[in-house]
Amino acid sequence: MKKISLCWFRRDLRIEDQTALFYSLQQEQQVLPLFIFDRHILDALEDKSDARVTFIHKQIASLKAFFEKHGGSMLIKYGHPEIIFQELLDEFDILTVYTNRDYEPYAQSRDAQVEALLGKKNIPFLTFKDQVIFEPGEILNGSGEFYKVFTPFSRNWLEKFRQTRIQPLSDANWKNLLQRTPIPYLSLSDMGFEPSPIEIPSTQIQDSILKEYEKQRNFPAVQGTSRLGIHLRFGTLSIRTLALKAVSLNATYLNELIWREFYMMILGHAPQVVNRAFKPQYERIPWRNNEVEFQAWCEGLTGYPIVDAGMRELNTTGFMHNRVRMIVASFLTKHLLIDWKWGEAYFAKKLLDFELSSNNGGWQWAAGTGTDAQPYFRVFNPDSQTEKFDKELRYIKKWVPELGTSSYPLPIVEHKFARNRAIETYKKALTP
């Protein structure tokens, strides 16, 4: 058997500034890039035309074509990683496996399993930092503990960033790719999926948007946000490249990237947040969890135009403007008193840029249950939010064209009543 090293791609689907790929190609052995369509993840997806799967499939095809152009190839598998690695050990004489670290609980468990399997044959499993500027353990307070509040975390992050002088990696050494005959590519249908018609935003960093970010980011009718979330999620764009661009163009946008790492840090240190409130006392809240009202929220039929516009945008495009995400999350958890985990799970199904840590952090922030969250007695008024951020109803009319007609439903609940009910419910549950 030929001696090779593997470079295992996961959520780092690019060639430029890809840390594990760069270092795998610096050593002497020939390198075979690997991607696994993971059935532990895919089998749980209800929508078999999931746009994210289509996006990944296209990106892997692009990577495969690049490697073949440079005389190599890419090994693409479909199945369970722990089983596939056992098969690869039978097929190849593997010297080393290179990959980039992932901080989500499932990924940690998967990697521990694969590392243990490789360890039985004394095969090094080398992991690298790639999807963040700073990992969960790199930004700690003076007592060596993780931060629970964003502002001091961000100050420490910025200071460390200035000192570290982050730079993207140079081009890799393509001569070390394993020479292979091109291999046929799996189709989506081979995995039980079909192509999605949803359009994916470009990876291009638009300087004009970043320069005006703090002025335009709150207005959903304006294209004032980068729409790069899906590319950070799947690593088709380097976080180092984007952070350096943000440093030169807009501190407010850089702050949003720091929020992303803050929530990754929280997940890394407190993985229990996946299933429970960060603040344990908030587990006592008696959610109403009315399924009829939840369905109306999902379908954009609450009778609150800004909420309904956001949900319809999400259902149609896989995207929702960030200001509107806060409004719809507050509405579900406060106006309807529905468990934040229900809303988080719905976003996880629909968002192109779904990121476990940010999605969890955002929902717990809105519900008041998370670290550094808004106070429980702060309840967004959808009408006030509309007046501030969509006064001319441009966004709302795009997604709720029947507004003002008999076809549009009456409000599912009256705002003042809902606000008072939420505050009293939280207060009673949280009072010792």
Secondary structure, DSSP 4 states (H G I P E B T S, - for coil): --EEEEEEESS---STT-HHHHHHTTSSSEEEEEEEEEHHHHTT-S-TT-HHHHHHHHHHHHHHHHHHHTT---EEEEE-HHHHHHHHHHHSEEEEEEEE---SHHHHHHHHHHHHHHHTTT--EEEE--S-SS-TTTSB-TTS-B-SSHHHHHHHHHHHHHHHT--------GGGBPP----PPPPTGGGT-----PPPPP----HHHHHTHHHHTT-TTS--S---HHHHHTTSS-HHHHHHHHHHH-HHHHHHHHHHHHHHHHHHH-GGGGTS-SSGGGGG------HHHHHHHHHT-SS-HHHHHHHHHHHHHS---HHHHHHHHHIIIIIS---HHHHHHHHHHH-TT--HHHHHHHHHHHHT-STTPPPTT----HHHHHHHH-TT-HHHHHH-TTTTSTTSPPPSS-HHHHHHHHHHHHHHHH--
